[in-house]
Amino acid sequence: MDQPPSYLRLRLLPQRVTRPERVEMRRGHKPTRRSSQRASPAPRQSRGPTRESSPNRAGQFARRLWTIDVLGKLFALTALLFSVWSIRTLVSSVDFEATSVLVSGNDLVPAEEIAGALGLGRSNVFNIQPRRLTNLLDAHPVIQSANVRPSLTGVIFVAVTERTPVVIWKAAGREVLVDSTGVTLREGTRDLPVVHAIGDSPAGEGGRVDPSAVEIGERVGPMLEALGLLGGQLQYQPGAGMSILGPQHRVILGSSDHLNAKLQAYRTIRRYLDDTRTPAEIVDVRSLDRPYFH
């Protein structure tokens, strides 16, 4: 096959096709032609799981914790030293000395006696121990309970509750106030029933007498007139117990056991004596099974 002419071979060569280039137009800039060659992309950095700054951050955090701990300990030590200094200053200051004792609730015991029992002197109010002073007053035979409260003004407030006397125990010419439990309080007189102790030695302050006799005196004393024994005398004899010496006869009660029943037995006998006009010197109701008179 014959070769085509040379001028034809040139036209048959493949033509290079070029794409149109985009020209970006920006305000104030002349259009530039992009280079036909693209820049090679920058190599990507590997994303590792660890960071180089992590150890530094942990160290900074640890140093901060250590600084906070040291500052906290210094602050606590400073506060402790200041507290010790303040306490030493307060307990040694003359501005907080006990200057007076204010007593309330007392009747039998004078306020001067209570203040003297405390023995405070010029003590600092911060050195006063209220519990110890309260126990000291509770040991007093007349005081049933007490409460001691110091104040910053130097006044010591003392509130007491005294034992309540219910009868007067008269023995050997002495009259002693006695409470319901038989504790002798102190000498004195009140508008109370009087129990005459025959042959009994007088009891001093803080002593004890027969509580059964005290109960009879407390209960029967106010009702002597109702029993028909107006002007009668309550008498106590060790071993024999209580009796009532009336204008017509003696009523022997003994102990306070079954006291209401004994009084009812006496009323029955008394009614019989009055109705029959029978004289009697003694009415004995100690034994409810065999009460008798003669």
BELQUI-V523734 format. One record per residue. N is the residue number from 1. SS is DSSP state (hx for helix, st for strand, lp for the rest). PSI is psi as a letter, one per 30 degrees, with the letter a starting at -180 (999 if undefined). Layout:
n->N ss->SS psi->PSI
n->N ss->SS psi->PSI
//
This chain:
n->1 ss->lp psi->k
n->2 ss->lp psi->k
n->3 ss->lp psi->k
n->4 ss->lp psi->l
n->5 ss->lp psi->l
n->6 ss->hx psi->e
n->7 ss->hx psi->f
n->8 ss->hx psi->e
n->9 ss->hx psi->e
n->10 ss->hx psi->e
n->11 ss->hx psi->f
n->12 ss->hx psi->f
n->13 ss->lp psi->k
n->14 ss->lp psi->k
n->15 ss->lp psi->k
n->16 ss->lp psi->k
n->17 ss->lp psi->k
n->18 ss->lp psi->k
n->19 ss->lp psi->k
n->20 ss->lp psi->k
n->21 ss->lp psi->k
n->22 ss->lp psi->k
n->23 ss->lp psi->j
n->24 ss->lp psi->k
n->25 ss->lp psi->j
n->26 ss->lp psi->l
n->27 ss->lp psi->k
n->28 ss->lp psi->g
n->29 ss->lp psi->k
n->30 ss->lp psi->k
n->31 ss->lp psi->k
n->32 ss->lp psi->k
n->33 ss->lp psi->k
n->34 ss->lp psi->k
n->35 ss->lp psi->k
n->36 ss->lp psi->f
n->37 ss->lp psi->k
n->38 ss->lp psi->k
n->39 ss->lp psi->k
n->40 ss->lp psi->k
n->41 ss->lp psi->k
n->42 ss->lp psi->k
n->43 ss->lp psi->k
n->44 ss->lp psi->k
n->45 ss->lp psi->k
n->46 ss->lp psi->k
n->47 ss->lp psi->j
n->48 ss->lp psi->l
n->49 ss->lp psi->f
n->50 ss->lp psi->l
n->51 ss->lp psi->k
n->52 ss->lp psi->f
n->53 ss->lp psi->f
n->54 ss->hx psi->e
n->55 ss->hx psi->e
n->56 ss->hx psi->e
n->57 ss->hx psi->e
n->58 ss->hx psi->e
n->59 ss->hx psi->e
n->60 ss->hx psi->e
n->61 ss->hx psi->e
n->62 ss->hx psi->e
n->63 ss->hx psi->e
n->64 ss->hx psi->e
n->65 ss->hx psi->e
n->66 ss->hx psi->e
n->67 ss->hx psi->e
n->68 ss->hx psi->e
n->69 ss->hx psi->e
n->70 ss->hx psi->e
n->71 ss->hx psi->e
n->72 ss->hx psi->e
n->73 ss->hx psi->e
n->74 ss->hx psi->e
n->75 ss->hx psi->e
n->76 ss->hx psi->e
n->77 ss->hx psi->e
n->78 ss->hx psi->e
n->79 ss->hx psi->e
n->80 ss->hx psi->e
n->81 ss->hx psi->e
n->82 ss->hx psi->e
n->83 ss->hx psi->e
n->84 ss->hx psi->e
n->85 ss->hx psi->e
n->86 ss->hx psi->e
n->87 ss->hx psi->e
n->88 ss->hx psi->e
n->89 ss->hx psi->e
n->90 ss->hx psi->e
n->91 ss->hx psi->f
n->92 ss->lp psi->g
n->93 ss->lp psi->k
n->94 ss->hx psi->f
n->95 ss->hx psi->f
n->96 ss->hx psi->h
n->97 ss->st psi->k
n->98 ss->lp psi->k
n->99 ss->lp psi->f
n->100 ss->st psi->l
n->101 ss->st psi->k
n->102 ss->st psi->j
n->103 ss->st psi->k
n->104 ss->st psi->l
n->105 ss->lp psi->g
n->106 ss->lp psi->k
n->107 ss->lp psi->e
n->108 ss->lp psi->e
n->109 ss->lp psi->k
n->110 ss->lp psi->l
n->111 ss->hx psi->e
n->112 ss->hx psi->e
n->113 ss->hx psi->e
n->114 ss->hx psi->e
n->115 ss->hx psi->e
n->116 ss->hx psi->e
n->117 ss->hx psi->f
n->118 ss->hx psi->e
n->119 ss->lp psi->h
n->120 ss->lp psi->e
n->121 ss->lp psi->b
n->122 ss->lp psi->h
n->123 ss->lp psi->k
n->124 ss->st psi->k
n->125 ss->hx psi->f
n->126 ss->hx psi->f
n->127 ss->hx psi->f
n->128 ss->lp psi->k
n->129 ss->lp psi->j
n->130 ss->hx psi->e
n->131 ss->hx psi->e
n->132 ss->hx psi->e
n->133 ss->hx psi->e
n->134 ss->hx psi->e
n->135 ss->hx psi->e
n->136 ss->hx psi->e
n->137 ss->hx psi->e
n->138 ss->hx psi->f
n->139 ss->lp psi->f
n->140 ss->lp psi->k
n->141 ss->lp psi->f
n->142 ss->lp psi->f
n->143 ss->st psi->k
n->144 ss->st psi->e
n->145 ss->st psi->l
n->146 ss->st psi->l
n->147 ss->st psi->k
n->148 ss->st psi->k
n->149 ss->st psi->j
n->150 ss->st psi->l
n->151 ss->lp psi->l
n->152 ss->lp psi->f
n->153 ss->lp psi->f
n->154 ss->lp psi->f
n->155 ss->st psi->k
n->156 ss->st psi->j
n->157 ss->st psi->k
n->158 ss->st psi->j
n->159 ss->st psi->k
n->160 ss->st psi->l
n->161 ss->st psi->j
n->162 ss->st psi->l
n->163 ss->lp psi->k
n->164 ss->lp psi->k
n->165 ss->st psi->k
n->166 ss->st psi->f
n->167 ss->st psi->l
n->168 ss->st psi->k
n->169 ss->st psi->j
n->170 ss->st psi->j
n->171 ss->st psi->k
n->172 ss->lp psi->h
n->173 ss->lp psi->g
n->174 ss->st psi->k
n->175 ss->st psi->j
n->176 ss->st psi->k
n->177 ss->st psi->k
n->178 ss->st psi->k
n->179 ss->st psi->a
n->180 ss->lp psi->f
n->181 ss->lp psi->f
n->182 ss->lp psi->g
n->183 ss->st psi->k
n->184 ss->st psi->k
n->185 ss->st psi->d
n->186 ss->st psi->l
n->187 ss->st psi->k
n->188 ss->lp psi->l
n->189 ss->lp psi->k
n->190 ss->lp psi->l
n->191 ss->lp psi->i
n->192 ss->lp psi->l
n->193 ss->st psi->k
n->194 ss->st psi->k
n->195 ss->st psi->j
n->196 ss->st psi->j
n->197 ss->st psi->j
n->198 ss->st psi->k
n->199 ss->lp psi->g
n->200 ss->lp psi->k
n->201 ss->lp psi->k
n->202 ss->lp psi->k
n->203 ss->lp psi->k
n->204 ss->lp psi->a
n->205 ss->lp psi->k
n->206 ss->lp psi->g
n->207 ss->lp psi->a
n->208 ss->st psi->k
n->209 ss->lp psi->l
n->210 ss->lp psi->j
n->211 ss->hx psi->f
n->212 ss->hx psi->e
n->213 ss->hx psi->e
n->214 ss->hx psi->e
n->215 ss->hx psi->e
n->216 ss->hx psi->e
n->217 ss->hx psi->e
n->218 ss->hx psi->e
n->219 ss->hx psi->e
n->220 ss->hx psi->f
n->221 ss->hx psi->e
n->222 ss->hx psi->f
n->223 ss->hx psi->g
n->224 ss->lp psi->e
n->225 ss->lp psi->e
n->226 ss->lp psi->f
n->227 ss->lp psi->f
n->228 ss->lp psi->g
n->229 ss->lp psi->h
n->230 ss->lp psi->k
n->231 ss->lp psi->g
n->232 ss->lp psi->l
n->233 ss->st psi->k
n->234 ss->st psi->k
n->235 ss->st psi->k
n->236 ss->st psi->k
n->237 ss->st psi->k
n->238 ss->lp psi->k
n->239 ss->lp psi->e
n->240 ss->lp psi->f
n->241 ss->st psi->a
n->242 ss->st psi->k
n->243 ss->st psi->l
n->244 ss->st psi->j
n->245 ss->st psi->j
n->246 ss->lp psi->l
n->247 ss->lp psi->f
n->248 ss->lp psi->e
n->249 ss->lp psi->l
n->250 ss->st psi->k
n->251 ss->st psi->j
n->252 ss->st psi->j
n->253 ss->st psi->e
n->254 ss->st psi->c
n->255 ss->lp psi->l
n->256 ss->lp psi->g
n->257 ss->lp psi->k
n->258 ss->lp psi->h
n->259 ss->hx psi->e
n->260 ss->hx psi->e
n->261 ss->hx psi->e
n->262 ss->hx psi->e
n->263 ss->hx psi->e
n->264 ss->hx psi->e
n->265 ss->hx psi->e
n->266 ss->hx psi->e
n->267 ss->hx psi->e
n->268 ss->hx psi->e
n->269 ss->hx psi->e
n->270 ss->hx psi->e
n->271 ss->hx psi->e
n->272 ss->hx psi->e
n->273 ss->hx psi->e
n->274 ss->hx psi->e
n->275 ss->hx psi->e
n->276 ss->hx psi->f
n->277 ss->lp psi->h
n->278 ss->lp psi->k
n->279 ss->lp psi->l
n->280 ss->lp psi->k
n->281 ss->lp psi->e
n->282 ss->st psi->k
n->283 ss->st psi->j
n->284 ss->st psi->j
n->285 ss->lp psi->g
n->286 ss->lp psi->e
n->287 ss->lp psi->j
n->288 ss->lp psi->f
n->289 ss->lp psi->e
n->290 ss->lp psi->i
n->291 ss->lp psi->k
n->292 ss->st psi->l
n->293 ss->st psi->l
n->294 ss->lp psi->999
//
